[in-house]
Amino acid sequence: MGFPLLSAKLIELRTQHNYSQQEIADFLGLTREAYSHYERSAREPSLEVLVKLSCLYQIDISELINENTILNLPLENMDNKPAFV
């Protein structure tokens, strides 16, 4: 399993910007199936993919990978809290 919170963030960003998985995949130079693996947490995106996504959405890369900012959920509402909390 990959990063379930990252996959949720990718879905959230894509739907907020009204992009299809195919449009994101085309932007990244991937197949739709390859991109869907990121949203299903079946595969972890490379640093290069994360950089491209942060450019597309005009956000800092840390907003994609920082679990505290994903979906703007307070930590007490997360089922899988990080071990250090």
Secondary structure, DSSP 8 states (H G I E B T S, - for coil): ---HHHHHHHHHHHHHTT--HHHHHHHHT--HHHHHHHHTTSS---HHHHHHHHHHHT--HHHHH-TTTGGG--GGG-SS--TT-
